Amino acid sequence: MRNMIAAALLLAAGPALAQPVAAPAAEAPKGPHVLDPLPYGFDALAPVIDAETMRLHWGAHHRAYVDNLNRAVAADPALAKLSLEALMARMSTLPKAIRDNGGGHWNHRFFWSLMAPPGTGGQPSPALLAAITRDFGSLPALRRQFEEAGLRQFGSGWVWLIVRADGRLAITTTPNQDNPLMDLAEVKGRPILGNDVWEHAYYLSYRNRRGEYLQKWWDVVNWKEVSLLFESARAGQ
Ligand code: MN3
């Protein structure tokens, strides 16, 4: 009986009330920034990074940075014309939404590019290994310092290996989605390696064990790509 009354009321109210009341979310502009496909399958980095983490990290987190960046630049044609790198270089003058989402887009695009399935990433080139030995003592010493820096980063952020303006390698960390290309970064340089230490990057497999994630992550580092990035950073000086 009660159901019949409800149905009658719904009919009497007309079709407008019978529809879901929530308006659909405004769709993000399709550009100028785009989410490229991953260079490998969701399960390619397992067991170091599990498929579900990759699916969410790329398909939800990275996608949201791209969508929100496109929303943020849509209002200003001068900003919409700038490349992602050009945005980084003048970040101190831009709105927070561009810092968070432009940084998020740059950082994740970079991150996907420098990983490869376990055991396929090769070794640092002789030139990169020579620079690592000069600036850290050895590759194991670099790895240890990088892990320690990643572990020390309080809250969400990134740990980076950069080539500084003077050509030396350095390890640095940034909070949130900042990176060392931003003019406002405390330590500036060209990243050649970076690890995401936001909990969304590791929590499904590693829970709160960030140190274990940082250690295992070396198995998926694509040293061939890192070596190429080192060469182009050096050439750009
Ligand atoms: Mn992330």
Boltz pocket constraint, residues with backbone or C-beta under 6 A from the ligand:
constraints:
  - pocket:
      binder: B
      contacts: [[A, 57], [A, 61], [A, 108], [A, 196], [A, 198], [A, 200], [A, 201]]
      max_distance: 6.0
